[in-house]
Amino acid sequence: MTRRTQGLALERGGWLADVLALVRPRISVFVLFAAFTGALLGAGPDAELARVLLAALFIGLVGASSSVFNQVLERDTDRLMPRTAGRPLAAERMSVRDAVLFGSVLGLVGVAGLALVFQTLAALLALSTLAIYVLVYTPLKRHTSLNTVVGAIPGAMPPLIGYVALAGRTGPWGWLLFAMLFAWQFPHFFAIAWLYRDQYRRAGMVMLPCLPGASGLAGRQSLAYSLLLLPVSLLPGVRGEAGLVYTAAALVLGLAYTTSSALFAWRETEVRARALLLTSLAYLPLLFAAVLFDPAVSEALRP
């Protein structure tokens, strides 16, 4: 490390700040919460909170490993985009070797923990999620806009893995949470891709808003997926697995997400793209919280 990069690292908080940047704390916290929600539902009404938290932690470690390897593979393109140029590997404040070792330890502990403490199936799902994210989704970003569809699969896995870890099998709530998270990602990602489309284009990343003649497409796709998400999110209430608290929250949140997507589809502007992004960031934590705080959900899980 040169004197200049050492100085930059110190300015940014040093080695610990760079380690945190590798695991992308905001995403990691969300993965933990999604995995916790799935695990708690998989455990049922007599859940041991310590086991639920441990399962979420192992899944979070696998998600953090994905983030590290993503930055290893994209360090060259990250240097070309102002929004990512300051990342540890892109700025050469950390060696590729150290990052690969760190990511490997995170992934190994997460997968092994799920296999040894919980279920082999959960460990296999976590390992598959890591492989798809790193080996398929990340390289596809340079070749096709369909990378978003592929990336949405591992992105939706944390609650399903959490459910399997505690229940020992898949189940309705595991798949419902997976489906909600899958559909939610598209307006979220399209808003980001539209906001930074010029940077993605210069870096050679093939995102939907970067395609020739793609004006309006990100907005229309966002609206389509938000319209899909609305009935999917209401299914637990329709099926009797959730009560009024969750159903009302899902309806209000879904209408807000759809309205924000519709405004973005009507006219793609920076203000509306940022509004959609902020709406997406509020939507999912609130929806998952509604699952956890609905008394009818716990009652429906009783044998």
N, C-alpha and C positions, 0 to 999 in steps of 0.2 A: 504494500500500500504506500503510495507516494505521500509526501508531506501535504500536498494540496488536498488529496482525498481524505487524509486523516483529519484535516481541518474541517472539511465538509461534514464528515461523520460526526465530529464533535458538535458542530453547529446544529445538527439535526437530532442530537440526543445520544450520539455514540452507537456502540455495537448493539445495545439492547433495542434501540429504536429501529435499527436495520433488521434485526431478527423479527420484530413485530411487523415491520413492513412486508416481510416475506410471507407471513401467514395471513396478512390482510385482516386485521382485527374485527372490522365491521362485518365482513362476510363470515368470519369464524364464529362470532357471537350469534349471528342468525342461524348458522348451521347447528350450533349447540341448542338453540331454542327449538328449532324444528325437530331435531332428533329427540330432545327431551319430551316434546309433545307426543310424538309417535310412541316413544318408549312408555310413557305414562299410560297411554291408552292401551298399549299391548299388555301392560302389567295388570290392568284391571283395578277394581276398587280397593283391593288389599295390597297395593303396590308398596314396595320398600323404597323409600325415596333415595336412599344411598345407592341402590342398584340402578335405579333410573338415571341418576346423575352420572354414575360411572359409565353406563352405556352411552349416554350423550357425550361424555368426555372422549371415549374411544372413537366415536364417530367423528367428533370434532377434530381429533388428531389426524384422521384420514383426510378430512376436508382441508386441513391446514397443509398437509403433505401435497395435495393437489395444487394448492396455490403456489407452493414453493417450486414444484416442477414446471408449472405453467410459466413462471418468471424465468426459470432456467432456459426453457425453449424459446421464449420470446424476448430475450434480453437485447437482441439486435434491433427488433422492431420497436421495442420500448424506448430505445434511444432516439427514435425518429419522431416520437410524439411527446409534446410538452407535458401532457397529463401523466405520463409514465416515465419520463426521462430521469426523474430523481430516484427511482427505485434502486435498491442496493446493487443489484447485478448490472443494471443498465448504466449506472454511474460508476461502476467498477470499484465500489467500496467493499465488496465482498467477492471472494473467489467462487468460481463455478463449483470447484471441488467441495468447498465448505457447504455450499447451498445444497448440493446433491446429497452429501452426508446427512445434513440436517433433515432434509425432506425424507430420506430413506428411513431414518430413525423414527420420525413421526408416523410414517405409514406403517412401518413394521410393528411399532407398539400398539397402534390403533387396531390393526387387523388381528394381531396375535391376541390382544386383550379380548376382542370380541369372540375369538375362537375358544380361548381357554376359560373365560369367565362366563360367557353367554352361549351363543349358538354358532355352530359351524356355518349354517346357512347365512346368518348375519355377517360373518366374516367374509364369506364368498361374495356376498352382495357388495360389501364395502370394497373389497379388492377389485371387483369388476367395475365399480364406480370410479375408482382411482385410475384404472387402466383406460377406460373410455374417455375420461376427461383429459388425461395427459397424452395418450397415444393416438386418439382419434380426433376428439374435438379441437384440441390446441393446434395440431397441424392443419386441420381443415379450414381454419380461419384465413389461411393464405390462399385457398383454392376455390371455395364456394360459399355463398351466403347461406346454404343449408346447414352450415356449422351451428347456427342458432338452434335448429331443431335437435341436432345431435347433442349439443351441450345442455339442452333442457332436460335430457334424460338423467345424467348424473346429478344435475342440479336439483332434481326433484326427489332424489333417493334418501336423504337423511331421515325424514319421518318414517319412511317405509322400513329402513334398516333398524331404526329404533324400535318400531313395533315388533319386528321379527325377533330382535334380540331378547325381548322380554316375554313375548307370547310363544316363541318357538316355531311360529308359522306366520304366513301372511293372513290378513283378515280385512274385513270391509273398511275399517278406519285407516289401516295402513295404505290401502289403495286409494281411498278418498283423499287423504292428505297428499299423496303422490300426485294425483290428478289435479288437485287445486294448485299445487306448487308448480307443476309442469305448465299449466295454462297461464299462470300469473307471470311467468318469466318473460313472455314475449313482449307485452307492452313495456315492461321494465327495460329490457335490453334494447328494444327498438328506439326508445326515447334516448338512451345513452348513445347508441350508434348514430342517431340523427344529430345530436348535439356535437359529437366529435367526428362527424363524417369526413371532414377535410383532413384531419389528422390520421384517421384510419386509411384514407385513400393514399396519402403520402407514404405511409408505412407499408403499403401493399396488402392490407387486411381487407378481405372481401366481405364487407357487411352490406346488408340490404340497401340502406340509403346511399351506398357508394356506387351502386350499379347504374349504368347508363339508362336514362329515362325512368329512374326510380322515384321521381317526384310524386309525393302523395302516397307512395306504396307503404312506407313505414306506418303512417297514420291509419290507413285502411286495415292493415294487418293487426295493428294494435287494437282497433275497434273489434275486429273479428274475434280475436282471442279473449278480449274482455267480455264479449257477449257469450262466448263459450264458457268462460269461468263462472258467470253468474248462476246458471242452472246447476252446474257441477257443485258449486259451493252450497247450494240449497238442498242437495240430495240427502245429507244427513237428517235434515228436518223432515223431508218428505218420507224417508224410510223409517222414521221414528227413532233414530239413533241419537238425535239431539232434540232439544226443546225450544221454547220460545226465545230464550236469551240468545242462543247461538243463531237461530233462524233469523231473528230480527237484525242482529248484527251483520250476518252474511248478506241480507237484503240491502241494508243501508250502505255497507261498504262496497258491495257489488255495483250498486247504482252509481256511487261516487266514482268508482274506477271506470265504469262504462262511460259516464258523462265526460270525465277527463280525457279518455281515449277518443270519444266522439269529437270533442273540441279540437284535439290534435289532428284527427282525420279531416275535419272540416277545413282547417288551415294549419299547415305545418310552420310553426314559428318557434323561436327560441323560448319565448315565455310559456307557450303551451307545452312544449317538450319538457321543460323543467317542472312545470306543474304536474304533468303526468308522472315524471320520475319521483317527485315528492309524494304524490298520491300512492304510487306503488310501494314506496318505502314504509308508508303508514299502514297500508292495507293488510299486508300479510301478518305482521306481529299482532295487530288487533284481531284479525280473524282467528288466529291460533289461540290467542288469549280467550276469545269467546268460547272456543271449544273447552278449554280448561276450566272456565268459570260457570259453565252451564250445568246446573244440578242434574238435569235430565240425562246428561252424557254419562255421569257416574252411575246413575240408576240403571240405565240401559245396559251397562257393562256387567251388572251383577248376574251370576249364574241363575 
